[in-house]
Amino acid sequence: MLLERWTKASLADLQGYVLLVGRTLRGAVSRPFFVHDVVEQFEQIGVGSLTVVLLTGFFTGAVLALQSGITLDQFGARSLVGRLVGASMILELGPVLTALMITGRVGSSIAAELGSMEVTEQISALRALGADPVRKLVVPRVLAGLFMVPVLTVIADFVGIAGGWVIATFQMGVASGVYWSSVTEGLFWQDPWVGLTKPFFLGFVIVTIACHVGLNVSGGTQGVGRATTRAVVRASIAVLAVDFFLTKLMVFLFY
Amino acid sequence: MRAERKGADGVMEQVPASESTVTLEEAFGPRAPVVLFDRVRLSFDETEVLSDITFTLLKGHTKLLLGASGSGKSTILKILLGLLKPDAGIVWVNGHRIESLPEERMMPLRNDMGMVFQEGALFDSLTVAENVGFKLYEQTRMPLDEVRARVEEVLGFIGLSEYIDRMPSELSGGQRRRVAIARAMATKPRLLLYDEPTTGLDPITATTVDDEIIKLRDLEEVSSIMVTHQLRDAFYIATHSARREDGRITIVPADEAKVREAEFIMLRDGRIVFEGDAEALRTSKDEYLRTFLS
């Protein structure tokens, strides 16, 4: 009985998510467009997340160089540290860590904001005023997630590699030129494309999940708190799962 | 299937459904109702929220929906706005049959309706001016200075001109409700819906909100449906009218004909148990009504 109820609720939730995605895609390509809201969300999601992404990227690259340096030393391959940092950052850590940071910062804030609007009837008020909440609230956020997460990922990749360079050069004594040539030599031509394709999907998934959770809040302010946690947990798991399946697909297609 | 009709004392009694059905022609006649509910039913899971709800609202009149919490009052407003779809029955609003209209077709019809939500539901991130002019800014091609002029006019009507550039968080509870009324009336809708507009307000502030509702009904000829469990406010609205004299607006006790135009509907567990004017409600001998009124 409990399992049946849980299955039904989960399927209804999934159905709601798919419907929201459908309405979002339709809203993104048909009038009316809320240009002002789109610009505002690009600023909030993109520029607003810059600091956290810069810090995460830098320290990840630095720690990667630090840890891998110890292992590489055992094989006398310290000069290859750039290759390891570059490939790891561009292919995996840049997209995934940026996505997880965006999930924590942006996903939680979207779920809380839309959830609060739902419990205070502002979403109903929007509809009563003849505005479609999906076009007004969801589409601008999804567009911002879709386009700003890749931009942030590129920045995180670069800052991460730079973090690795700081450690490699100043602590491990690897020559600067050796480090940078190692970074470029270690990459296949497909790698930057793979690293750049992932964040589009991850950004879309994070924001749509957060919007879906936020718009379905019930239970007052307590519900908003629960929704925030739920959005972060679901989006984080989705990021890792989507990353896995995308990687598998792209390895199959490109390598 | 059985429905209910109003007895001599206003209390609803069981009648065959076929007798109680409001003819659809009624919606097209010269005195066409602004709102027509015909045997509307709605259930959430196993719970019946509305059961055979039938009523009409004429132009410029007020319907006051009373009832305990959970009796289905707010649900009626949500159905009127198309925010909820009934399981059965027919709903006409401003000459359009809306009970099964999809969201895209419902949107333009909402332009002729205004809704005041329980706590105001003002948009936190927008100023008072942006809240009040929301529909005009977002959905019309009206020049910005004209929108601003309309916003100033509406805020002047409710006496909050000086708050035009404030944020909702800077307003008191009563001011928020009045701004919500201003937002609802900004596009001059023919129908205004109020969902417990005075709940949680002190009696003096509640009276200022009541006055705005009376002014809109009597001076702007807006039809209205008000959901409340504040009897004091319901009777005040039913028994007062607004008058404009030498440019000044005053609220005075209404004449007998005007009082009769305001109809009360009492809901209990999703059913209409009373329909009638203030006098019929006051003098009703029904035990439930007596308990509710006491």
Contacts between the chains, C-beta under 8 A, distances in Angstrom:
chain1	res1	chain2	res2	distance
A	32	B	138	8.0
A	32	B	139	7.7
A	34	B	138	7.6
A	116	B	124	7.9
A	120	B	119	6.3
A	120	B	121	6.0
A	121	B	117	4.5
A	121	B	118	6.8
A	121	B	119	7.0
A	121	B	121	4.1
A	122	B	121	5.1
A	122	B	122	7.7
A	122	B	123	5.8
A	122	B	124	7.4
A	124	B	78	7.5
A	124	B	81	7.9
A	124	B	83	5.7
A	124	B	115	8.0
A	124	B	117	6.7
A	124	B	121	6.8
A	125	B	115	7.2
A	125	B	117	5.7
A	125	B	121	4.0
A	125	B	122	7.9
A	125	B	123	7.4
A	126	B	123	7.9
A	127	B	81	7.3
A	127	B	82	8.0
A	127	B	83	6.0
A	127	B	110	7.4
A	128	B	81	5.3
A	128	B	83	7.2
A	128	B	110	6.0
A	128	B	113	7.3
A	128	B	114	7.8
A	128	B	115	4.2
A	128	B	117	7.8
A	129	B	110	7.2
A	129	B	134	5.5
A	129	B	135	5.0
A	129	B	138	7.8
A	129	B	183	7.6
A	130	B	107	5.1
A	130	B	108	7.1
A	130	B	110	4.6
A	130	B	111	5.5
A	130	B	135	6.1
A	130	B	139	5.7
A	131	B	134	7.7
A	131	B	135	7.9
A	131	B	138	5.9
A	131	B	139	7.1
A	132	B	103	7.3
A	132	B	107	6.9
A	136	B	138	7.9
